[in-house]
Amino acid sequence: MTRLRSHLTAASCGLGLFWAWCYCLWFVPNIYTGSIVVPPGENWSWLVVLGSASLVHFILPWMLKTRRLSSLRWLRYAVPIATCIGTVGIELTERAVPSMTLYYSSAVVCGVSSAFLLHLWGDHYAATRNGDAESITLGFGVVVLASIIATSFLPTELSNAYVAFIPIASGVLLVREQRRVDTSSYPALLPKASRKTSRNAIVKVCLIAFTACVICTFMWAIVPLDQLPLGYDAMALGVAAGAVLMIVAALPKLLFNEKMPTARILTWMLVLAAFGIALYLAGGSELLMASYMASMASSVALDVLLATYFVALIVKGYVASSTAFGYSEGFICAGMLVGNLLRNGLAASGLLDGQGMLDICLLFMCALILLVVLLNDQQRSIHEIMTAPRKPSALERHAAAIADEFKLSAREFEILELLGQGLTAQGIAKRMVISPFTVQTHIKHIYQKMDIHSRTELLDYLTLRQSET
């Protein structure tokens, strides 16, 4: 119980409430007050939310760069209220005010404000340097599962009120947690040379998650829910299955204090998605139900796992918090949007029947196999980012102390470390992909700042510092 309490934190529950709002509003049939339940893929307000949210997620990092959205303190009050108002507007169009203007404007408000809310949570995780993936997955699993159950069994009016109140609850937890955080404790970004080494891996993981999300969303969107044994309740059950998967993913940490193998779980989610396609091709209402569950659970899990990966990137200084959470949820929202639009476009063209559907499914299965291969190539880099950093060597510690004492720049500090490892100026130039002339210039600056006149004297100084310690 102690481990459970330490991982099920107020922050993880607050972030879990954000996701609970996303999934309960669109995937719980009891929320729909009309006589007809519209699946999310055919619900244009949901597609508007996805489109507006993904735009904000990609634009905000470009606008903010390394600045913090949380520096605008009024946002942490205004954003949850705006999300609540947008939610009420969407619910009213189903119940009392059949206005298309209100319907779509509320969807835009929900999309934009929810994106801001996630960015604010990203800033909080950066300030607390909390890269605990197990805490995020456990908070998601418990809060989303409880919310799905509550909104499925409460009276429709209470379910709608609960979903509208969720953003407020998330905002209250955000304000409470931010008041306890030292805003000066944000992790500093690593030097550009260090960040450059991880850039390719980050881009590949994002594209893998985006492509997989497109495929998963397309597969659950094409399943005719009225032909399933549980009917439209399969939507809520699919999200609940994804929440249970995330609770299971956190169990190794809770039971055995072992780190969650994020890269392996990502791989298994791709395999589960491929299995869902195979079940769809097999046909039959029971197998269609299993296919829907597999595709939906994979889609939900990808959303959370990509967020845990980017939280680790924030804490370790690979990316700014705005960039991380923007790209994390942006690629997922864009993937869901593209998957649904692809389904709607192919359905309108009559290509989802017979041989056309078989060809599409086989193409997607091949794509998922290729994604598994690509993801396996990235497992090492993902593992290194998600696990605790290695302890710095004595040389690195002493070089850091010297850099701090003599006010060396980040680039000069890197060169000082490499000089201590015995590299020549030519070797340093090749390692850092810069010109030897630039290296020599930086070395001269190091000599001037430290009042040292030769390489030998510098190396002796480093060695002296180590021996004295």
GUROPA-201124 format. One record per residue (C-alpha): residue in one letter; x, y, z. Coordinates in steps of 0.5 Angstrom, whole numbers, padded with zeros to 4 digits, always signed. Layout:
N
aXYZ/...
END
This chain:
469
m+0000+0000+0000/t+0006+0005+0001/r+0008+0004-0006/l+0001+0005-0008/r+0001+0011-0005/s+0007+0014-0007/h+0006+0013-0014/l-0002+0015-0014/t+0000+0022-0013/a-0004+0028-0014/a+0000+0030-0020/s-0001+0023-0023/c-0009+0024-0021/g-0009+0031-0024/l-0006+0029-0031/g-0011+0022-0031/l-0017+0027-0030/f-0015+0031-0036/w-0015+0024-0040/a-0021+0022-0037/w-0025+0028-0039/c-0022+0026-0046/y-0025+0019-0046/c-0031+0020-0042/l-0034+0025-0046/w-0034+0022-0053/f-0033+0014-0051/v-0039+0013-0046/p-0046+0012-0049/n-0049+0014-0043/i-0046+0021-0044/y-0051+0022-0050/t-0057+0025-0048/g-0061+0024-0055/s-0064+0017-0057/i-0058+0016-0062/v-0051+0015-0060/v-0046+0017-0065/p-0039+0014-0065/p-0033+0019-0064/g-0031+0017-0071/e-0037+0020-0074/n-0038+0025-0069/w-0036+0032-0073/s-0035+0036-0066/w-0030+0030-0064/l-0026+0031-0070/v-0026+0039-0069/v-0023+0038-0062/l-0018+0033-0065/g-0016+0038-0070/s-0016+0044-0066/a-0012+0041-0060/s-0007+0038-0065/l-0006+0045-0068/v-0005+0048-0061/h+0000+0043-0059/f+0005+0044-0065/i+0004+0051-0065/l+0005+0053-0058/p+0012+0050-0058/w+0014+0054-0064/m+0012+0060-0060/l+0014+0059-0053/k+0021+0056-0055/t+0024+0055-0048/r+0019+0060-0045/r+0014+0057-0040/l+0007+0057-0041/s+0006+0057-0033/s+0009+0064-0032/l+0002+0067-0034/r-0001+0065-0028/w-0008+0067-0030/l-0008+0061-0035/r-0008+0056-0029/y-0015+0059-0027/a-0018+0061-0034/v-0016+0054-0038/p-0020+0049-0034/i-0026+0054-0033/a-0026+0055-0041/t-0026+0047-0042/c-0031+0046-0037/i-0036+0052-0041/g-0034+0048-0048/t-0036+0041-0045/v-0043+0044-0042/g-0044+0047-0049/i-0043+0041-0053/e-0047+0037-0048/l-0053+0043-0049/t-0053+0042-0056/e-0055+0034-0055/r-0060+0036-0050/a-0063+0043-0050/v-0060+0048-0055/p-0060+0045-0062/s-0055+0050-0065/m-0049+0048-0070/t-0046+0055-0068/l-0046+0053-0061/y-0044+0046-0063/y-0038+0047-0067/s-0035+0053-0063/s-0036+0049-0056/a-0031+0044-0060/v-0026+0049-0062/v-0026+0052-0054/c-0025+0045-0052/g-0020+0043-0057/v-0016+0049-0055/s-0017+0050-0048/s-0015+0042-0047/a-0009+0043-0050/f-0007+0049-0046/l-0009+0045-0040/l-0004+0039-0042/h+0002+0044-0043/l+0001+0047-0036/w+0001+0040-0033/g+0008+0039-0037/d+0011+0045-0034/h+0009+0042-0027/y+0012+0036-0029/a+0018+0040-0031/a+0019+0044-0025/t+0018+0038-0020/r+0023+0034-0024/n+0018+0028-0024/g+0020+0023-0029/d+0016+0017-0026/a+0013+0013-0032/e+0010+0008-0027/s+0006+0014-0023/i+0003+0017-0030/t+0001+0010-0032/l-0002+0008-0025/g-0006+0015-0025/f-0008+0014-0032/g-0011+0007-0031/v-0014+0008-0024/v-0017+0015-0025/v-0020+0013-0033/l-0022+0007-0030/a-0026+0009-0025/s-0029+0015-0029/i-0031+0010-0034/i-0035+0006-0029/a-0038+0012-0026/t-0040+0015-0032/s-0043+0009-0035/f-0047+0007-0029/l-0049+0014-0026/p-0056+0017-0029/t-0055+0021-0035/e-0055+0028-0032/l-0050+0026-0027/s-0046+0023-0032/n-0046+0030-0036/a-0045+0034-0030/y-0039+0030-0028/v-0035+0030-0034/a-0036+0038-0035/f-0033+0038-0028/i-0027+0034-0029/p-0023+0040-0032/i-0024+0044-0026/a-0022+0038-0022/s-0016+0037-0026/g-0015+0045-0025/v-0016+0045-0018/l-0010+0040-0017/l-0006+0043-0022/v-0006+0050-0018/r-0005+0046-0011/e+0001+0043-0014/q+0004+0049-0017/r+0004+0053-0011/r+0008+0048-0007/v+0013+0048-0013/d+0020+0052-0013/t+0019+0055-0020/s+0027+0056-0021/s+0028+0049-0020/y+0026+0047-0028/p+0031+0043-0031/a+0036+0046-0035/l+0037+0044-0043/l+0043+0040-0044/p+0048+0043-0049/k+0046+0043-0056/a+0051+0038-0058/s+0048+0033-0053/r+0041+0034-0055/k+0043+0033-0062/t+0045+0026-0061/s+0038+0024-0059/r+0034+0028-0064/n+0033+0023-0069/a+0031+0018-0064/i+0026+0022-0062/v+0023+0024-0069/k+0023+0016-0070/v+0019+0015-0064/c+0014+0020-0065/l+0013+0018-0073/i+0012+0011-0070/a+0007+0013-0065/f+0003+0017-0070/t+0003+0012-0076/a+0001+0006-0071/c-0005+0011-0068/v-0007+0012-0075/i-0008+0005-0076/c-0011+0003-0069/t-0016+0009-0070/f-0018+0007-0077/m-0019+0000-0075/w-0024+0001-0069/a-0027+0006-0073/i-0029+0002-0078/v-0032-0003-0074/p-0040-0003-0074/l-0042-0002-0067/d-0049-0004-0068/q-0047-0011-0070/l-0043-0013-0064/p-0045-0017-0058/l-0045-0011-0053/g-0047-0006-0058/y-0045+0002-0057/d-0042+0000-0050/a-0036-0003-0053/m-0033+0004-0054/a-0033+0005-0046/l-0030-0002-0045/g-0025-0001-0050/v-0022+0005-0046/a-0023+0001-0040/a-0019-0004-0043/g-0013+0001-0044/a-0014+0003-0037/v-0013-0004-0034/l-0007-0005-0039/m-0004+0001-0036/i-0005-0001-0029/v-0002-0008-0031/a+0004-0004-0034/a+0005-0001-0027/l+0005-0007-0023/p+0013-0009-0024/k+0014-0003-0020/l+0009-0003-0015/l+0010-0011-0013/f+0018-0012-0015/n+0020-0005-0015/e+0023-0006-0022/k+0022+0000-0028/m+0017-0001-0033/p+0020-0003-0039/t+0017+0002-0044/a+0020+0000-0050/r+0018-0007-0050/i+0011-0005-0048/l+0010+0000-0054/t+0013-0006-0058/w+0007-0011-0055/m+0002-0005-0057/l+0004-0005-0064/v+0003-0013-0064/l-0003-0013-0060/a-0006-0008-0066/a-0003-0013-0071/f-0007-0018-0068/g-0013-0014-0068/i-0013-0013-0075/a-0012-0021-0076/l-0019-0022-0072/y-0022-0017-0076/l-0021-0021-0082/a-0023-0027-0079/g-0030-0024-0078/g-0036-0026-0074/s-0039-0021-0068/e-0035-0024-0063/l-0028-0023-0066/l-0030-0017-0069/m-0032-0015-0061/a-0025-0017-0060/s-0022-0014-0066/y-0025-0007-0063/m-0022-0008-0056/a-0015-0010-0058/s-0015-0003-0063/m-0018+0001-0058/a-0014-0001-0052/s-0007+0000-0057/s-0009+0007-0058/v-0011+0009-0051/a-0004+0006-0049/l+0000+0009-0054/d-0003+0016-0052/v+0000+0015-0045/l+0006+0011-0046/l+0008+0017-0051/a+0007+0022-0046/t+0011+0018-0041/y+0017+0018-0046/f+0017+0025-0047/v+0016+0027-0039/a+0023+0023-0038/l+0026+0028-0044/i+0023+0034-0040/v+0026+0032-0034/k+0033+0030-0037/g+0034+0036-0041/y+0033+0034-0048/v+0027+0038-0050/a+0023+0044-0047/s+0017+0042-0043/s+0013+0046-0048/t+0016+0042-0054/a+0015+0035-0050/f+0008+0036-0049/g+0006+0039-0055/y+0009+0033-0059/s+0007+0028-0055/e-0001+0029-0055/g+0000+0033-0062/f+0002+0027-0065/i-0003+0022-0062/c-0009+0027-0063/a-0007+0028-0071/g-0006+0020-0071/m-0013+0020-0069/l-0016+0025-0073/v-0012+0022-0080/g-0015+0015-0078/n-0022+0018-0077/l-0022+0022-0083/l-0019+0016-0087/r-0024+0012-0085/n-0030+0017-0087/g-0026+0018-0094/l-0026+0011-0096/a-0033+0009-0093/a-0035+0015-0098/s-0032+0012-0104/g-0034+0005-0103/l-0027+0002-0101/l-0029-0001-0095/d-0032-0007-0098/g-0030-0014-0100/q-0023-0014-0103/g-0021-0007-0102/m-0022-0008-0094/l-0018-0014-0095/d-0012-0010-0098/i-0012-0004-0093/c-0012-0009-0087/l-0006-0013-0090/l-0002-0007-0092/f-0003-0004-0085/m-0001-0011-0082/c+0005-0010-0086/a+0006-0003-0084/l+0006-0005-0076/i+0011-0011-0077/l+0016-0005-0080/l+0014-0001-0074/v+0016-0006-0069/v+0023-0007-0073/l+0024+0000-0073/l+0022+0001-0065/n+0026-0005-0064/d+0032-0001-0067/q+0030+0005-0062/q+0029+0000-0056/r+0036+0002-0053/s+0036+0010-0054/i+0029+0009-0050/h+0031+0005-0045/e+0037+0010-0043/i+0032+0016-0043/m+0027+0012-0039/t+0032+0010-0034/a+0036+0013-0029/p+0042+0017-0032/r+0049+0014-0030/k+0053+0017-0025/p+0058+0022-0027/s+0066+0020-0027/a+0071+0023-0023/l+0073+0027-0029/e+0066+0030-0031/r+0065+0032-0023/h+0072+0036-0023/a+0071+0039-0030/a+0064+0041-0028/a+0067+0044-0022/i+0072+0048-0026/a+0067+0050-0031/d+0063+0053-0025/e+0069+0056-0022/f+0071+0060-0028/k+0065+0061-0031/l+0066+0057-0037/s+0061+0057-0043/a+0057+0050-0044/r+0061+0049-0050/e+0068+0050-0047/f+0066+0045-0041/e+0065+0040-0047/i+0071+0041-0050/l+0075+0041-0043/e+0072+0034-0041/l+0074+0032-0048/l+0081+0035-0047/g+0081+0031-0040/q+0080+0025-0044/g+0086+0026-0048/l+0083+0028-0054/t+0087+0033-0059/a+0084+0039-0062/q+0083+0035-0069/g+0079+0029-0065/i+0075+0034-0061/a+0073+0037-0068/k+0071+0031-0071/r+0067+0029-0064/m+0063+0035-0064/v+0063+0036-0071/i+0066+0043-0071/s+0072+0046-0075/p+0079+0045-0071/f+0080+0053-0072/t+0073+0053-0067/v+0076+0048-0062/q+0083+0052-0062/t+0079+0059-0061/h+0075+0055-0055/i+0081+0052-0052/k+0085+0059-0052/h+0078+0062-0048/i+0079+0057-0043/y+0086+0058-0042/q+0085+0066-0041/k+0079+0065-0036/m+0083+0060-0032/d+0090+0063-0033/i+0093+0057-0036/h+0098+0057-0041/s+0099+0050-0044/r+0095+0044-0045/t+0100+0040-0040/e+0099+0045-0035/l+0091+0044-0036/l+0092+0037-0035/d+0096+0037-0029/y+0090+0042-0026/l+0085+0037-0028/t+0089+0031-0025/l+0091+0035-0019/r+0084+0037-0017/q+0082+0029-0017/s+0088+0027-0013/e+0086+0033-0008/t+0079+0030-0007/
END
